Amino acid sequence: MANNFEGAHDFQVDKLKITNVINTPPSSSGNGPLKELEHHIAAEALHDSAERCDAPKCHPETRVAVQDDLYDWIENGDVDNPNNMKWVTGPAGTGKSAIMGSLSDRCKKNGLPVASFFFSSTGSIGRRTKTAFVTTIAHQIAQHRQDLKDAIAAAIEADTIIFKKNLDVQMETLVLAPLRMIVGGPNAGLRGVIIVDGLDECEVEQIHDTTTTGSKAKPTLARTNDQDHLEILQALNQASSDPSFPFRILIASRPERVFREFFDPESNSTSFARKLDLHEDYNADADITLFLEAQFNRLRRRYNLPSSWLPPDAIKNLVDKASGQFIYAATVIRFLEMGHREPPKALIETVLKMEFMKTSNPLEHLDALYAHILESSPDSPLSVQWIISIHQLTMAGAMYTPNTGSVCTASNINLLLQKDPESSEAEHLLGNLYSLVRIPPPSNQATAKYDFYHKSLLDFLGDPGRCGTLSVATDEIDVFICDGFVRACKRGCDTHFPYPENFLKFLVYFPSYLGLSVGSACSKIFPTPASADWWVLLAIKHQGDEHLFDLFRKIHYNVRGFLNVVSESRSDTYSFSILSVLSAAGIAASRRVEFGAAPFCVVWDQLPGLHLACASRGDRVSS
């Protein structure tokens, strides 16, 4: 302290307060690095996430045998097969996700460390790709031990770009190396499980080629889904083979080829994991019987029905039709309790009398049920178009604009697809389909999204051999959605029909939602009246630019007004760039335009009275 006053003289001190600041090293708790890790996880993929609040769980007293077997394996392993990895498989609808969810809850309730990742092709973007897989597992593992938190934090500090590396490197750096650091300590007593569900639903990320425009520009896939599945399997196998890894690994998926080959000891000597087939190894009939009996008793009490309301042998017939698929039984129950036109007794008789073709298709009963429910709509072909469009818009919205996914709400989709925005077309078409589609109540549709009870419905509609006359071609869906978009553009120019601001934002992001498939669809819809001029505003949108969105809203999508406002409010360089894009030549030649702008060059010459003024302005500026 004396050094602080060295050489000082001729001063008087009345009151002296000295604060001694000591430079201390950063806390070893690793809050900074762990916060960074948290930013790279898919929280929606956790078994108890808010997104999975309605996820299927095993009905009490059902699937007890398979849950007990799996839980015993997690705790004790197999004496004759020491491998720490097991594959649970079975066809669609056999209850894999329900079992994995219930097993996760059981482990957590009993204090057994569990890390989970529930993939879903209909979930948020984080649940559909591999990007956040290892980081999400590492984050959950870190929550169980302070020494693991410190080790993982140190690993992130030592390699700050680890989140950009492949899964094998991430697994080694974020999981295995930290575990080895504490292996000499109390790690010997650490035991838990990593549960990975729906791995077959993991989709490869699309990479969009922005070096081309127009109809030739298209998203490219650098890899295939199978390659990403295999990369995840290899990373998990790398972990399970490490002596310092104290967790069992439970993987659930459909029996797709990449999984069959990976878990076949004859074709893959590196994997010795045991397979558990829900369809072959367990007879689900007794569990489905218990489920149906409980649900029918509940319906009987709800509707005050006599105990004899079920036809003789109804449950046995339904169990036979289910063929081990819980999704069939669950859909029947939803159909009975959500039917709007007929009482449950009449509906159950309809299901029991349902005709189907005798084929080798194990899903024939489920297909017949889906077809019957869809055909109960007053316009089943149009209802199917709505269902597929809802799925495509919701998925594309989450992929291209994950931070603004809230704009893909039920009310926004209704405004887009309904021919008359003030009609009740959505309720008219989907009102009888509540057993297939989760439809938010009217009071919540401005914030809530449509959803589907099970992916098997989309699989059914995507296979012409299964859905027959209900099949709709992909290009028909593109045209259907684009037609709604053009209607919205035209209607939006009418100042007597103001749109909600959230819907305007939905339209601003729309070109990115469908990617370049819009380009081929536009030619089937246009020419449109000149009142649709403000399509150009979407064509030149800069994704995420809230300032531009503000301008769009304030001037009500008037193109010429937009040019004036932009010229006055932004730098000359930016204005020149915009005007260049707005010229016909600029759109065709520019390589700076996002792929969402490409469809506009297809229809530029078909918007009379607009492109001439814009092009002349652009030429004048460029000269």
N, C-alpha and C positions, 0 to 999 in steps of 0.2 A: 504494500500500500504506500510505503514511503516514497517509492519511485514516482508516484503520481504527483508529488509536490516538490520534486527535486528542482533546485534553482529558484524556487518561489520566494519573494520577500516583500515587505511593506504591505501586508494585507491584514484585515481584521475579520474574524469569524464570529458572528452572533449566534446563528443556528446552523448546525452542520448535520446533513443527512447523507450518509454514504451507502450506495447500493452496490454490492459486489456481484457482478455478473460473471458467472462461471460457464465457460463453454463446455457443454457436456455432449458426448457422442449420441447419435440418434438412438432412440429406444429400440431394443432388440425385438420388440413385439411385432415388428414388420407391418404396422398398420398401413403405411404407404403402399408397399408392394402388394399386399393382400387386397387393398382397395382397387388397385389396378387389375388384379386377377378377377375381382368381382365384376368389373366392367366388361370382361370377356366371357362371361358364362351365359348359359341359356336357363334362366331361373324358371321359365315356363315348363321346362322338361323334368323338373323334380316331381317325385310321385305325389307330393302334397301341395303342389303349386295351385294358385288360384285358377289358372287355365284348366286344370284337371279336376275342378271341384265337382263336376258332373260325370267324371270318368266311371266306368263300370267297376263294381266290386263284387266279390263272390257273395251270393245270398247266404245268410246264416245257415249252417249245417250242410252246405253244399261245397263240393270240391275239397272236402276235408282230407281225404286220403292223399291227394296230390300235394296239398299244402303241407301236410305233416311230413311227407317224404322229402320234400324240398327243404323244409326247415331243419329236419334232422341232418340232411346232407350239409347244410350251411354250418351247423354246429360241429358235426363229427366227421364229415367227409366219407369217402368210400375206402374201406380197408383194402379191397382188391384193386382199387384204381385211385392212386393218390393225386390225380390231376385236379387242379383247383377250378376247373371250368366245366360248366354243364350247359347243354343246349336244350331248351324247351321248344317244341315245335308242334304244329298242327294246322289244319286248313283255317281259312277265314271263319270267324264266328265260333270257334271252339273254346273261347274264354281265356286266351293267353294273357291279354292285358288285365282282365279282372283278377286273375290269379296273381300276377306280378304286383298289382296294386295292393291286394289284400296281404300278400307276403311282406311287402315293404312296410305296411302299417304294423304288422305283427312283430317284425324285427325292431322297429322303432319303439313300440310299446314295451317290449321286453328288454330294452336297453342294449340291443345288439347293434353296433355301428353299421349303418347302411348308407351307401351312395347310389343314386339311381339316375337313369336318363331314359325318359319315355319319348321315343321318336314318334312322330305323327305326320303323315303327308297332308293332313288337313289342319294342322296346328300352326302356330306362329313360326316365323322364319327360323328361329333358333332351334326348333324341334324338327326341322325338315332337312337340315344339312349337318355335315360332320364338323363344321368350323369350331363350335364351342364344346365339343364332346369331352376332350381330355381336360380342358380347363374347368368344366362343370364338375367332373369327377374329383379333380384335385381340390377344388374349393370345398366340396363336401367332406373330403378326407381331412382337410385342415381343421375342420370344426371340432374334431374329436380329441385333439391333443395340442397343448401349447407348444411342445417341442416340434411337432409337425408344422404348426403355423410358422414358427421361426425358421425351420429348415426350408420350407417352400418360399417364404419371403426372401431368404438369402439367395435362393436359386433364381428368383425373378430379378433381384438386384444385380446378380452376376451375368445375367443374359437378358437384357431389356427388350430384345426383339423376339423372345421365345414364342410370343403369341402369333408370329408370322411364319413359324416353322411347321414342318409336317408332324403328323400325329405320333410317329415313332420317337422323334426327338422330344416332343412335348411330354410324352409318357415317361421317358427316361429322366428328363430334367425336373418336371413338376411332381412326379409321383415316386418313381423308383429310387432316384438318388437321395431325396429327402428321407425315405424309409430306411435306406442303408445307413444314413448318418445316425439314426437312433437305434439301430439294430442291436447294439451292445447294451442298451439300457432296458427299460421295461417293455420294449416293443415285443418281446417274446410272448407277452400275455395279450397282445392285440389281436383280435379276431373279428371279422365282419364280413360283409358281402357287398358286391357291386352288382346291381340289377340293371340290365339293359333290355328294354322292351321295344318291340316293333322295329328292330334294326333293318328289316326289309323295306321299311317305309322311308329310310334315309334317301334323299335325292341329291344328285350331283348339282353343284352350283353352276348357273349359266354365266358365260362370259360373253358380253355383247360386243360385236365388232362395229366400232364407230368410224372405221376408215372408209366405209361405203354407205351410200344413201339410197333411198328409193326402194323399189321392190327387191333389189339384190341384197340389201342389207338384212342380216338375220343373226339371231343369237347362235353362238357356237358352243358346243359342249367339248371342253378339253378332255373330259373323262366320261366314263359311263357310271351308272348307279352301282353296277357290280364291282367296279374298281374301288369305289368309295367304301362299299360294304366290306370288301376284302382288306382294305387298309385298316379299318376299325377292328376287324377280327384279328389281324396280325398284331396290332398294338396291344390288344387285350391278351393275346397268347404270349406276347413278349413279357407282359406283367405276370401272368400266372406261372410262367416258367422260372421266374426269378426267385431264388431261395429267401430273399428278404421280404417278399410280398405276402402279407398275412391275410389277404382277403380271398374269399371264394368269388367266382364270377359266374353269374347266371344270365344267359342270353336267351331271349324269346323272339322267335320270328316264324314266318311261314316257311315251308320247306322248299324255298327257291333253290335253283341249281348251285349258286355260289356257296350257300350254306351246306347243302348236301355234300359237296365236294370237300369243303374245308373240314367238316366233321366226320368224314369217312376215313378211318385209319388205313384203309388199303390204298387210297389215292393221295393221302396227305400224312406222311409219317411224323410231321411236327405236331400234329394235334391228336391227343388221345382222350379228348373230352367225351363223356357219356352223353347219349341222346335220350331225351324223354319225349315220347310222342303222345300227346294228349288223346289223339284219335285212336291209336292202336294200343297203348299201354293201359289206358283207363277207360272203363265203361261209364260214360257220362249219363246214361239213361236214368239211373236212380237219382242223381242230382237234379236232372231236368224235371223229373217227376216231383221231387220235393219243392222245387221252385214254382212249378205250375200249381201245385196244390195250395201253396201259401198265397200266391197271387189271386187265384180264383176265390179263395175264402175272403180275401180283402175286397175284391170286386162285389162279392155277394153281400158283404156288410155295407159297402158304400151305396149300392143301389137297392138295398133292402129286398134281395131276391130270395126265393125259397131254396132250401138245401138241394132240391131236385132240379135246379135250373140247368145244370149241365147235362147234355145228352149222354146216354150210357157209353162207356169206354172212350169218352172224349179225351181224357188225359192220355190214355194209352195210345190213341191214334195220333195225338199231337207229338208225343215222345218219339213214335216211330218216324213221323215226318221230319222231326228235328235232325235225325241222323247224327246225334252227338253235337249239334251246333246250338249253343246257348243263344246266339243271336236270333235264331228262328223263334225260339220260345219268347224271348224278350220282345221281339217285334209283334208277335201275336198279342201279347198282353197290352202293349201300347196301342195297338189297333183297337182292342176292345174298350179301353178306357178313354180313348180320344176320338172315337167315332161320333160324328155330329148328327148323323141322320137316323141311325137305327139303334135300338137297345142292344146291350151286350149279348143277350140270348140269340137274337137274329144274326149278329155278326159272327158268333162262334159257329153257328150252323153253316154260315157261308164259308168260313175257313175250312171246316171239316169236309164240305162237299166240293172243295176246289179241285178242278181237274188239272192234270199235268201230264206231260209226255213221259213215257217210260224210256229213260235214257240212262247212260252211265254217269251222268253229271251228278255229283254228290250234293250240288246246290240246287237241284231242281225244285224242291219244295220251297226253299227261300225265294228262288226266282219267281215261282208262281205267286207267292204272297206279295212280293214287291210289285209284280205286274198288276195284280188285282187292285192293290191300294192305289197305284198310279192311275189306273183306268177309272177309278172312282171320281177323279177330277172332272169337272165339266168340259175341259179341253185338255186331254192328257198330253198330246204332242206339244202344246204350248207350255204346259206345266213342266215337262221334261226340259224344254229349252230354258225355262227360268231356273230350274235346279242346276243345270250344268253351267249356266251363266253366273249364278251366284257363287258356285265353287270357283270358277275361273277368275272372276273379279276379286274375290276374297284372297285367293292364293297369290295372284299377281300383285295385288296391293301390298300384301305383307312382304313380298320378295323385293319389289322395286322401291317401295317407300316405307320401310319398316318403322321409321320414326313417326309416320303419319298414318298408320294403319287404322286409326280411329275414324277416318273418313269413309271407310268401307262399311258403313252402318246399314241396317235393314232399310231405314227410310231413304237413304241416298240411293241404294240399289233400286228401290221401288220407283223413285222419281226418274231414274234412268230408263228402266225397262217398261214402265207403264205407258201406253199410248196416250192416255189422258192422265196428267199428274194429279188431278183431283178425284180420280175414280178409285174404286176399291178392287182393282184388278188383281192385286197381290193376294188379298184374302179370298177372292173368287176362285183363283187358280190353285192356291195352296191350302185352302181351308180344310180340305179333307185329307191332307198329307201330314198332319201333325205327328203321326206315328213314325214318320221317316225323317222329317226336317224339324229342327228346333227353331221355332218361330217366336221371336220376342213378343211380348204383349204390346199393344199399340202405344201404351204410355212409355215404353222403354226403347222403341225402335229408333229414336234419334241418336241413341248412344250404343245400343247393343247390336250384335251381328247375328246373321243367320248361321246355323251350324247343322251338322248331320250326326245322327246317332251312331252310325257305323260306316266305315269306309266301304263295306261290301255293297252299299247302294250305288256308289259311284263306279265301283268295279262292274256291277251289273249293267249300268247304263253305258259303260264304255266298251262293252263286248256285244256287238250285233248278234252274235250267235246265241247269246243268253236273253237279251231284251227284245229281240225280234222287231216288231213294227214300231216299238218305242225308240229305236235307234235314231240318233241325230248325228249328221256328219260335222266334223270340226269346223269346216269353212262356213256351214250354216250358222253355227254359234257365233263365229266372228262377225258375220253379216248382221245377225240379230242384235248383238251388243252395239256394233257400230251404228246401226240404224237408230237405236235409242240415243246414242251420243249425238248424232246429227239433229235429231228432234229436239234434244235439250239445248243444243247450240242455237237453233232457230228460235225456240221458245224464249231463250234467255235474252234475245234482243228486244223482246216485247216488255216495255217498262211497266205494263199493267200486270205482269206476272213476275213478281220478285222471288228469287230463289233464296232459301236459307244460306247463310254464309258457309256453313259446313259443306253444303252441296256444291257451291262454287269452288271450294278448295278441292273437292273430289274431282270436278271436271278439269281443273288446272293440272292435276297429276295424271289425268286419264291416259294421255299418250304413252306414258311409261307403263301403265298397267298391262296393256296387251302387247307391248313390245312391237315388233315390226309386222306382226300378223295383221295389224290394222291396214297396212299399205295395200295388201291384196284385196281386202274386203271393201275398201273405199270405192274402188272402181265400179262395184256393183250397186252402190247406193247413190252416188252423185250422177248427174248434176243436181245441185241443190239451189234454192233461191238465193239471191244475193244477200238476203237477211241473215244468212249463216256466215257472214263475213268474219265473225270473230273467231272462227276456227283457227285463223292465223295466229291469234294470240296464244293458243295452246301449242301451235306448231313451233313457236320460237321460245316457249317457256324454258326458263333455266331452273332446273329442279332445286327446290329448297329455297328459292329466292323470294322471301316474304315481301320484299319491297315491290317487286313486280306484281305479286298477287294483290297487294294493296292498290296499285295503280289500276289493275284490271277491275277491281270491285268499284272503285270510286268513279270511273268513267263509264261504267256499265258496258264494257266490252265494245267501245266504239274505236275502230281501228285508227281512223285519222286522228281522233283525239288522243289516242295512245301515243302516236308518233310525236305529236306536239309536246305532250307531257314528258315523254322520255327525253326528248331533245333539250328540254329546259331543266330537267332534274338530274340528269346524269352527265358524266364527262363526255366530251366530244368523241373520244376514242370509243367509249361504250356505245354512243348513239350511232356512230358510223358502223360499228359491228352489227347492231340491230338492223339498220337500214340495209346493210349488205345481205343479211339473212332474208330480209323481206323482198328482195328482188328475185325474180325468177331464176336468173343466172346464179345468184348467190346461194339459193337453196340447193340447186343442182350440184354446184361445185364445192360448197363449203365442207370442210372436214372437221370444223369446230362444233358443228351442230350436233346435239344429242340425238340418239337414235329415235327418240320420240318425235322429232321433227320430220323424219323421212317421209311419212305418209303424205305430208302436205304437198310435196312436189308432184305426187300422183294426180292431185286434183287442182293444182294451181291454175291451170288454164281454163278450168271449168267454173271459176268464181269471177264472172264478168264484172267489170267496173272497179275491181279492187286492185288487182295486180298491176294494172297500168300506172295508176297513181303512185303506188308504192315503188314500182320499178323506176319510174322517172325521178322520184325523190332520191332513191338510192344512187341512180346514175349521176344526178347532180352533185350529190355529196362526194361520191368517189372521184369526180372530175376536179 
